[in-house]
Amino acid sequence: MGERIISPCVGLCSTSLGDRVCRGCQRIDSEIRDWSALSAGQRQRCMVELDELRGEVAGRYLQVIDAKRLEAQLRRHRIRFREEQPPLSRAVELLRVGRGRIRELARYGLAGRDGEDAACLHERIITDLLAAAERRQPRLPMPDLLIPDP
């Protein structure tokens, strides 16, 4: 049986619509295209880079005040996350899925820095996140799948 390939994909890929950066997972088009050809270590490094980017951007607007409560809510609502995923990166996923339903951020272990509701926070975070992802240069050597070895 083959190795399970872990992916940051959330099923909202916008690169097929012409975006260079996916609005769902924030990978650039070449990372998405070449994902299955990357080694497990390369995929892991990419996931860490994306987590760091999400944490950096989300941290401008959001604070995790109770990581255990955040995790419990993610599990309760069956929102996918990785065990090694940092809390702020997890919070971005929570807001993506629940931004229209979350009324009290504290019930989810979160606090907004400017007192905004979940939908406004998500909009600000995702706008900045996409801009930051657009500037991001992956540190991975991407395989060129179109040119065969001589």
C-alpha positions as CSV (number, residue, x, y, z in Angstrom):
1,M,0.0,0.0,0.0
2,G,1.4,3.5,-0.9
3,E,2.3,6.2,1.4
4,R,-0.5,8.6,2.3
5,I,0.3,12.1,0.9
6,I,-0.5,14.8,3.4
7,S,-1.6,18.0,1.8
8,P,-2.7,21.5,3.0
9,C,-5.5,21.4,0.3
10,V,-8.9,22.4,1.7
11,G,-10.8,21.8,-1.5
12,L,-11.1,25.4,-2.5
13,C,-8.4,25.6,-5.2
14,S,-8.5,28.9,-7.1
15,T,-5.4,28.3,-9.2
16,S,-7.6,26.6,-11.7
17,L,-9.4,30.0,-12.0
18,G,-6.1,31.7,-12.9
19,D,-4.8,32.7,-9.4
20,R,-1.1,32.2,-8.8
21,V,-1.8,31.6,-5.1
22,C,-4.6,29.3,-4.0
23,R,-7.2,31.1,-1.9
24,G,-7.8,27.9,0.1
25,C,-4.3,26.7,1.1
26,Q,-2.1,29.6,0.1
27,R,0.3,27.4,-1.9
28,I,1.6,28.8,-5.2
29,D,0.5,27.1,-8.4
30,S,3.8,25.3,-8.9
31,E,3.6,23.8,-5.4
32,I,0.1,22.5,-6.1
33,R,1.1,21.1,-9.5
34,D,4.2,19.4,-8.2
35,W,3.0,18.3,-4.8
36,S,2.8,14.6,-5.4
37,A,6.3,14.6,-6.9
38,L,7.9,16.2,-3.8
39,S,9.5,14.0,-1.2
40,A,7.9,13.7,2.2
41,G,10.5,16.0,3.7
42,Q,9.9,18.7,1.0
43,R,6.1,18.5,1.6
44,Q,6.7,18.8,5.3
45,R,8.9,21.9,4.9
46,C,6.3,23.5,2.7
47,M,3.6,22.8,5.4
48,V,5.9,24.4,8.0
49,E,6.4,27.4,5.8
50,L,2.7,27.8,5.3
51,D,2.0,27.4,9.0
52,E,4.6,30.1,9.8
53,L,3.1,32.4,7.2
54,R,-0.4,31.9,8.6
55,G,0.8,32.4,12.1
56,E,2.7,35.6,11.2
57,V,-0.3,37.1,9.4
58,A,-3.1,35.9,11.8
59,G,-1.0,37.1,14.8
60,R,-1.6,40.7,13.6
61,Y,-5.3,40.4,14.2
62,L,-5.9,37.4,16.5
63,Q,-4.6,35.9,19.7
64,V,-5.0,32.3,20.8
65,I,-5.9,32.6,24.5
66,D,-6.7,28.9,25.0
67,A,-5.1,26.4,22.7
68,K,-6.9,23.5,24.3
69,R,-10.3,25.1,23.8
70,L,-9.4,25.9,20.2
71,E,-8.4,22.2,19.6
72,A,-11.6,21.0,21.3
73,Q,-13.7,23.2,19.1
74,L,-11.9,22.1,15.9
75,R,-12.6,18.5,16.9
76,R,-16.2,19.2,17.9
77,H,-16.9,20.8,14.5
78,R,-14.8,18.2,12.6
79,I,-12.4,20.8,11.1
80,R,-9.3,19.1,9.8
81,F,-6.0,20.0,11.4
82,R,-2.6,18.4,11.9
83,E,-1.3,17.6,15.4
84,E,1.9,19.5,14.8
85,Q,0.0,22.5,13.3
86,P,0.5,25.6,15.4
87,P,-2.5,27.2,17.1
88,L,-2.6,30.4,15.0
89,S,-2.6,28.3,11.8
90,R,-5.4,26.2,13.2
91,A,-7.3,29.4,14.0
92,V,-7.1,30.4,10.3
93,E,-8.8,27.1,9.4
94,L,-11.5,27.6,12.1
95,L,-12.3,31.1,10.8
96,R,-12.4,29.9,7.2
97,V,-15.0,27.3,8.1
98,G,-16.9,29.0,10.9
99,R,-16.6,32.7,10.2
100,G,-20.4,33.2,9.6
101,R,-21.4,31.2,12.7
102,I,-18.9,32.1,15.4
103,R,-20.4,34.8,17.7
104,E,-18.0,34.7,20.6
105,L,-14.3,34.1,19.8
106,A,-13.5,33.4,23.4
107,R,-15.6,30.2,23.3
108,Y,-13.2,29.0,20.6
109,G,-10.1,30.0,22.6
110,L,-9.5,33.1,20.5
111,A,-9.5,36.9,21.0
112,G,-9.5,39.5,18.2
113,R,-7.1,42.3,18.6
114,D,-9.5,45.0,17.4
115,G,-12.8,43.6,18.7
116,E,-14.0,42.6,15.2
117,D,-16.3,39.7,14.6
118,A,-15.1,36.4,13.1
119,A,-16.2,37.3,9.5
120,C,-14.3,40.6,9.5
121,L,-11.2,39.0,11.1
122,H,-11.3,36.3,8.5
123,E,-11.5,38.8,5.6
124,R,-8.6,40.9,7.0
125,I,-6.5,37.8,7.6
126,I,-7.1,36.2,4.3
127,T,-6.5,39.4,2.4
128,D,-3.1,39.9,4.0
129,L,-2.4,36.2,3.8
130,L,-2.9,36.0,0.1
131,A,-0.7,39.1,-0.4
132,A,2.0,37.6,1.8
133,A,1.7,34.3,0.0
134,E,2.0,36.0,-3.4
135,R,5.4,37.4,-2.2
136,R,6.5,34.1,-0.7
137,Q,9.3,32.3,-2.5
138,P,9.2,28.6,-1.7
139,R,12.5,27.4,-0.3
140,L,12.0,24.0,-1.9
141,P,13.6,22.9,-5.2
142,M,10.5,22.3,-7.2
143,P,10.8,19.3,-9.6
144,D,10.4,20.1,-13.2
145,L,8.0,17.5,-14.4
146,L,7.9,18.7,-18.0
147,I,11.5,18.1,-18.9
148,P,12.6,14.4,-18.9
149,D,16.0,13.4,-17.7
150,P,18.5,13.0,-20.7
